[in-house]
Amino acid sequence: MLSAEQKAQYQKDGFIIIPNFKTAEEIAALRARAAQVVNDFDPGAAQGIFTTKNQNADEYFLASDNTVRCFFEEEAFSADGQLKQPKELSINKIGHAMHDLDPGFRAFTSDARLEQVARDLGLEQPQVWQSMYIFKQPGIGGEVRWHQDATYFETTPISVTTFWFALEDATLENGCMWAEPGGHRTPLRERFVRNGDAVRMEKLDDMPWPTDATAVPLECKAGSLVCFHGLLPHYSAPNRSPVSRHAYTLHVTDGRTEYSPQNWIQRDASLPVRGFL
């Protein structure tokens, strides 16, 4: 699936962008399904706000590990606690097990080409632990701070790889991702540890996060697949533009590695972790 040049670029930079990986029809179907999930969501029953400014995860977030839940943008509410715009323009993301529990998301995820890409990147036994549908809403799309995905999916050795699908054009204006080429060769800085309902962010290394002087924007067209290494530092700026930046993300580890029992998502026989096929 991947050329020798693409494999070499991934090893060098820690990421690759594969254009035209998903068709317009596949994107339309996933977007329609996400819209239906949001339409069916009752914020009066339960709700959560997603932010990366602190890691004090509440029960609503922690219980989303093996189900499907909606999270609001941090700036979606006015001072009196009311939504400032329609619900469908207020949701930050849907997470975190749609790839296993929802037929529409499963159809998008079950792709033999993804299995081959994973193997080309060194994942001999791909295991998909988490899915997220990210809206990056116009005007209020929140910043995602610098981080490494291995912080949340620790394995020994580190194997987590991110598969990020652009469902709309990702641009500088609407908050595309930024990454530091070669940054996957830097140490893991933090580890998100869960013990029961108690979570904490454990500092591992004082190495500073990249700056715009060394980072590059990962602008790409709808349909593109961005793959990046679990140690690659990346972030996305707020979206202050009038257009959204929808994306779908999967976090995948290699079943040959040891998955930490302190990672926030765990699976058992009632919902075993699966691959792409």
VEXMIVEX-88790 format. One record per residue (C-alpha): x, y, z. Coordinates in pm, whole numbers, plus 50000, padded with zeros to 5 digits. Layout:
<recs>
<rec x="X" y="Y" z="Z"/>
...
</recs>
This chain:
<recs>
<rec x="50000" y="50000" z="50000"/>
<rec x="50271" y="50249" z="50102"/>
<rec x="50561" y="50315" z="49872"/>
<rec x="50923" y="50289" z="49985"/>
<rec x="50937" y="50669" z="49969"/>
<rec x="50633" y="50705" z="50197"/>
<rec x="50776" y="50459" z="50448"/>
<rec x="51105" y="50648" z="50449"/>
<rec x="50924" y="50980" z="50500"/>
<rec x="50732" y="50836" z="50795"/>
<rec x="51054" y="50714" z="50954"/>
<rec x="51216" y="51055" z="50899"/>
<rec x="50930" y="51290" z="50994"/>
<rec x="50704" y="51076" z="51215"/>
<rec x="50402" y="51140" z="50990"/>
<rec x="50275" y="51104" z="50637"/>
<rec x="49979" y="51254" z="50450"/>
<rec x="49804" y="51026" z="50201"/>
<rec x="49565" y="51228" z="49979"/>
<rec x="49237" y="51093" z="49840"/>
<rec x="49230" y="50794" z="50076"/>
<rec x="48854" y="50812" z="50136"/>
<rec x="48594" y="50895" z="49872"/>
<rec x="48342" y="51178" z="49882"/>
<rec x="48067" y="50916" z="49922"/>
<rec x="48237" y="50755" z="50223"/>
<rec x="48287" y="51096" z="50382"/>
<rec x="47925" y="51197" z="50320"/>
<rec x="47798" y="50877" z="50481"/>
<rec x="48011" y="50924" z="50794"/>
<rec x="47915" y="51289" z="50826"/>
<rec x="47547" y="51201" z="50795"/>
<rec x="47580" y="50937" z="51064"/>
<rec x="47760" y="51180" z="51296"/>
<rec x="47485" y="51435" z="51239"/>
<rec x="47227" y="51175" z="51338"/>
<rec x="47417" y="51091" z="51658"/>
<rec x="47419" y="51459" z="51752"/>
<rec x="47051" y="51497" z="51661"/>
<rec x="46962" y="51205" z="51891"/>
<rec x="47179" y="51339" z="52175"/>
<rec x="46980" y="51477" z="52469"/>
<rec x="47198" y="51728" z="52655"/>
<rec x="46935" y="51747" z="52927"/>
<rec x="47002" y="51386" z="53027"/>
<rec x="47379" y="51420" z="53066"/>
<rec x="47653" y="51627" z="52913"/>
<rec x="48021" y="51701" z="52922"/>
<rec x="48257" y="51970" z="52795"/>
<rec x="48580" y="51869" z="52625"/>
<rec x="48891" y="52072" z="52698"/>
<rec x="49264" y="51997" z="52696"/>
<rec x="49345" y="52281" z="52936"/>
<rec x="49317" y="52047" z="53235"/>
<rec x="49305" y="51672" z="53278"/>
<rec x="49051" y="51646" z="53560"/>
<rec x="48834" y="51396" z="53375"/>
<rec x="48485" y="51359" z="53520"/>
<rec x="48257" y="51056" z="53531"/>
<rec x="48087" y="51147" z="53204"/>
<rec x="48422" y="51144" z="53024"/>
<rec x="48562" y="50832" z="53192"/>
<rec x="48243" y="50634" z="53123"/>
<rec x="48272" y="50720" z="52753"/>
<rec x="48562" y="50477" z="52714"/>
<rec x="48352" y="50192" z="52575"/>
<rec x="48038" y="50368" z="52458"/>
<rec x="47933" y="50664" z="52241"/>
<rec x="47895" y="51011" z="52394"/>
<rec x="47887" y="51372" z="52277"/>
<rec x="48099" y="51650" z="52425"/>
<rec x="48041" y="52024" z="52394"/>
<rec x="48289" y="52289" z="52291"/>
<rec x="48421" y="52483" z="52589"/>
<rec x="48295" y="52812" z="52441"/>
<rec x="47951" y="52680" z="52347"/>
<rec x="47778" y="52823" z="52655"/>
<rec x="47697" y="53175" z="52768"/>
<rec x="47762" y="53299" z="53122"/>
<rec x="47416" y="53182" z="53230"/>
<rec x="47486" y="52827" z="53109"/>
<rec x="47274" y="52841" z="52792"/>
<rec x="47393" y="52733" z="52448"/>
<rec x="47490" y="53033" z="52236"/>
<rec x="47412" y="52855" z="51908"/>
<rec x="47222" y="52544" z="51790"/>
<rec x="47324" y="52209" z="51937"/>
<rec x="47468" y="52087" z="51608"/>
<rec x="47709" y="52384" z="51606"/>
<rec x="47808" y="52335" z="51971"/>
<rec x="47946" y="51981" z="51983"/>
<rec x="48323" y="51944" z="52008"/>
<rec x="48342" y="51569" z="51946"/>
<rec x="48179" y="51229" z="51965"/>
<rec x="48374" y="50951" z="52140"/>
<rec x="48508" y="50696" z="52200"/>
<rec x="48392" y="50352" z="52076"/>
<rec x="48189" y="50427" z="51765"/>
<rec x="48427" y="50215" z="51556"/>
<rec x="48301" y="49907" z="51743"/>
<rec x="47945" y="49997" z="51844"/>
<rec x="47798" y="50199" z="51555"/>
<rec x="47746" y="50030" z="51216"/>
<rec x="47811" y="50348" z="51018"/>
<rec x="48140" y="50419" z="51191"/>
<rec x="48236" y="50052" z="51179"/>
<rec x="48184" y="50050" z="50803"/>
<rec x="48419" y="50347" z="50762"/>
<rec x="48679" y="50187" z="50990"/>
<rec x="48665" y="49834" z="50845"/>
<rec x="48895" y="49890" z="50552"/>
<rec x="49148" y="49638" z="50425"/>
<rec x="49361" y="49927" z="50302"/>
<rec x="49392" y="50056" z="50659"/>
<rec x="49509" y="49712" z="50768"/>
<rec x="49777" y="49725" z="50500"/>
<rec x="49886" y="50079" z="50589"/>
<rec x="49912" y="49976" z="50954"/>
<rec x="50129" y="49681" z="50863"/>
<rec x="50344" y="49901" z="50639"/>
<rec x="50397" y="50130" z="50941"/>
<rec x="50509" y="49836" z="51154"/>
<rec x="50187" y="49735" z="51330"/>
<rec x="50169" y="49361" z="51269"/>
<rec x="49861" y="49313" z="51489"/>
<rec x="49662" y="49640" z="51469"/>
<rec x="49424" y="49698" z="51761"/>
<rec x="49186" y="49995" z="51746"/>
<rec x="49126" y="50130" z="52097"/>
<rec x="48958" y="50464" z="52039"/>
<rec x="48762" y="50660" z="51781"/>
<rec x="48673" y="51029" z="51783"/>
<rec x="48464" y="51238" z="51547"/>
<rec x="48594" y="51595" z="51580"/>
<rec x="48386" y="51891" z="51463"/>
<rec x="48621" y="52189" z="51522"/>
<rec x="48317" y="52416" z="51509"/>
<rec x="48326" y="52752" z="51326"/>
<rec x="48412" y="53041" z="51555"/>
<rec x="48434" y="52837" z="51876"/>
<rec x="48644" y="52534" z="51783"/>
<rec x="48874" y="52480" z="52078"/>
<rec x="49251" y="52459" z="52084"/>
<rec x="49406" y="52116" z="52138"/>
<rec x="49728" y="52172" z="52329"/>
<rec x="50064" y="52021" z="52239"/>
<rec x="50067" y="51652" z="52329"/>
<rec x="50181" y="51304" z="52225"/>
<rec x="49922" y="51033" z="52178"/>
<rec x="50139" y="50778" z="52358"/>
<rec x="50054" y="50977" z="52672"/>
<rec x="49708" y="50819" z="52661"/>
<rec x="49791" y="50481" z="52504"/>
<rec x="50110" y="50357" z="52663"/>
<rec x="50250" y="50027" z="52542"/>
<rec x="50586" y="49857" z="52594"/>
<rec x="50747" y="49923" z="52356"/>
<rec x="50555" y="50231" z="52237"/>
<rec x="50341" y="50137" z="51938"/>
<rec x="50035" y="50366" z="51928"/>
<rec x="49980" y="50513" z="51584"/>
<rec x="49716" y="50768" z="51491"/>
<rec x="49500" y="50748" z="51179"/>
<rec x="49343" y="51091" z="51120"/>
<rec x="49095" y="51141" z="50835"/>
<rec x="49017" y="51487" z="50699"/>
<rec x="48641" y="51499" z="50636"/>
<rec x="48669" y="51864" z="50529"/>
<rec x="48966" y="52063" z="50403"/>
<rec x="49200" y="52132" z="50697"/>
<rec x="49359" y="52476" z="50661"/>
<rec x="49548" y="52732" z="50864"/>
<rec x="49227" y="52933" z="50886"/>
<rec x="49007" y="52660" z="51037"/>
<rec x="49257" y="52509" z="51281"/>
<rec x="49457" y="52240" z="51101"/>
<rec x="49699" y="52026" z="51298"/>
<rec x="50062" y="52125" z="51349"/>
<rec x="50346" y="51880" z="51412"/>
<rec x="50721" y="51883" z="51463"/>
<rec x="50898" y="51685" z="51189"/>
<rec x="51125" y="51433" z="51355"/>
<rec x="50966" y="51500" z="51693"/>
<rec x="50880" y="51131" z="51730"/>
<rec x="51244" y="51080" z="51829"/>
<rec x="51194" y="51289" z="52143"/>
<rec x="51101" y="51130" z="52478"/>
<rec x="50751" y="51076" z="52613"/>
<rec x="50682" y="51383" z="52824"/>
<rec x="50363" y="51284" z="53010"/>
<rec x="50155" y="50981" z="53096"/>
<rec x="49779" y="50987" z="53164"/>
<rec x="49723" y="50729" z="53437"/>
<rec x="49389" y="50586" z="53548"/>
<rec x="49324" y="50382" z="53861"/>
<rec x="48951" y="50314" z="53890"/>
<rec x="48785" y="50654" z="53871"/>
<rec x="49099" y="50841" z="53976"/>
<rec x="49314" y="50991" z="53700"/>
<rec x="49632" y="51194" z="53700"/>
<rec x="49881" y="51336" z="53451"/>
<rec x="50226" y="51208" z="53541"/>
<rec x="50525" y="51418" z="53433"/>
<rec x="50798" y="51206" z="53274"/>
<rec x="51033" y="51449" z="53099"/>
<rec x="51092" y="51825" z="53114"/>
<rec x="51169" y="51862" z="52744"/>
<rec x="50978" y="52171" z="52621"/>
<rec x="50706" y="52146" z="52360"/>
<rec x="50782" y="52264" z="52006"/>
<rec x="50714" y="52616" z="51884"/>
<rec x="50599" y="52751" z="51549"/>
<rec x="50968" y="52792" z="51466"/>
<rec x="51011" y="52415" z="51434"/>
<rec x="50654" y="52293" z="51378"/>
<rec x="50479" y="52274" z="51040"/>
<rec x="50108" y="52293" z="50955"/>
<rec x="49950" y="51972" z="50827"/>
<rec x="49712" y="52130" z="50579"/>
<rec x="49529" y="51874" z="50368"/>
<rec x="49222" y="51821" z="50154"/>
<rec x="48907" y="51632" z="50249"/>
<rec x="48960" y="51260" z="50198"/>
<rec x="49322" y="51269" z="50311"/>
<rec x="49457" y="51026" z="50570"/>
<rec x="49725" y="51154" z="50807"/>
<rec x="49919" y="50886" z="50996"/>
<rec x="50153" y="50980" z="51278"/>
<rec x="50371" y="50816" z="51539"/>
<rec x="50256" y="50807" z="51902"/>
<rec x="50556" y="51013" z="52017"/>
<rec x="50505" y="51288" z="51757"/>
<rec x="50424" y="51621" z="51929"/>
<rec x="50122" y="51786" z="51765"/>
<rec x="49851" y="52042" z="51837"/>
<rec x="49575" y="52238" z="51668"/>
<rec x="49489" y="52605" z="51709"/>
<rec x="49139" y="52737" z="51782"/>
<rec x="48904" y="52773" z="51488"/>
<rec x="48792" y="53135" z="51459"/>
<rec x="48692" y="53103" z="51095"/>
<rec x="48332" y="53075" z="50965"/>
<rec x="48386" y="52716" z="50845"/>
<rec x="48418" y="52391" z="51041"/>
<rec x="48697" y="52133" z="51021"/>
<rec x="48544" y="51788" z="51062"/>
<rec x="48781" y="51493" z="51115"/>
<rec x="48768" y="51130" z="51228"/>
<rec x="49051" y="50983" z="51435"/>
<rec x="49154" y="50630" z="51534"/>
<rec x="49421" y="50535" z="51787"/>
<rec x="49579" y="50198" z="51713"/>
<rec x="49840" y="49986" z="51893"/>
<rec x="50025" y="49668" z="51802"/>
<rec x="49888" y="49360" z="51978"/>
<rec x="50242" y="49225" z="52010"/>
<rec x="50322" y="49500" z="52262"/>
<rec x="50218" y="49517" z="52626"/>
<rec x="49918" y="49748" z="52674"/>
<rec x="49936" y="49928" z="53008"/>
<rec x="49667" y="49835" z="53262"/>
<rec x="49674" y="50201" z="53369"/>
<rec x="49566" y="50337" z="53030"/>
<rec x="49228" y="50506" z="53057"/>
<rec x="49059" y="50273" z="52804"/>
<rec x="49051" y="49903" z="52887"/>
<rec x="48865" y="49614" z="52722"/>
<rec x="48753" y="49270" z="52840"/>
<rec x="48571" y="48971" z="52692"/>
<rec x="48242" y="49161" z="52682"/>
<rec x="48389" y="49406" z="52428"/>
<rec x="48723" y="49275" z="52302"/>
<rec x="48955" y="49509" z="52119"/>
<rec x="48951" y="49451" z="51742"/>
<rec x="49151" y="49549" z="51439"/>
<rec x="49043" y="49703" z="51110"/>
<rec x="48900" y="49383" z="50962"/>
</recs>
